[in-house]
Amino acid sequence: MSKVTLEQWRMFRAVVENGGFNQAADAVNKSPSTIHHAIQKLESGLDLRLFKMIGRQATLTQAGELVLRRASHLLDEADKLEVLSHRLRSSQDGRVRIAVDQVFPRLRLHQALTAVSDAFPNANIDVFESTLSGTTELLKQGEVDIAIGAYPIADRYSEEIDYIDFLAVVNPEHALNSNKASLAMEDLVPYRQIVVRDSGNERKLDHGWLGANQRWTVDNVDTSVQLVSLGFGYAWLPTEAVKDKVEKGELVPLPLSFNHTKTSQFYLMINDLEALGELGHCFVEAIRLSNPIKDNLE
């Protein structure tokens, strides 16, 4: 049986990371005497001297430096085990958390949720509607188990799931809908562009912004569609979101000379495959099997 506890290892690392016993006490919310006692028990249990005092500064011995590397690995693995256990409990309790970029086709999402509801009628599902980098930020921070977005994370599982087409549209009465055969980039600059705000905090993306002199920024795609429909400006919007309005003549595609449409690759991303559970795997499989939407707006 080990003579050393994880709590003692944590206090040991806290002393090193914070530069002393008193600082470590503040960092871990313990009294300095508790920290001193823990280190004494640790050194006694290991029969090693881990620190030497230089003035009032606690400095690692050579043995302490070697032990620190192993202890840090042990603590990191213990933290990962706790996270894994929490996720496993969540999956057993019938709960899954999903972040979905707002431009992902609603029909595909609804088809997948219907399949999950049929298979797990008592399941709890948290759906976070996010935008741009905010989707992968939620995954990276461990706030969700599954994410669907355009920006995969290098150290998480991801697979290509769909291509999302975007169309530049405007109200038929807008000045940009003139008799001009085609519009160049500079033709758009004087006019207001409606863009959707990045829901992430770490890095803000301006996907789709064309450098307009004026732009209005909104929180969701639906608001952008409404503002463009009312003639407040133009916007790049998912073809699925504007298909009906274009067919009814309520919105018209801009005759751009540089890009009639834009396409973004979307990915299905999973935080931890091992801890996903049956409910999460059911959603993943349902998304894979849902029928991709194919728009043919010319």
Order of alpha helices (4+ residues) and beta strands (2+ residues): alpha-alpha-alpha-beta-beta-alpha-beta-alpha-beta-alpha-beta-beta-alpha-beta-beta-alpha-beta-alpha-beta-beta-alpha
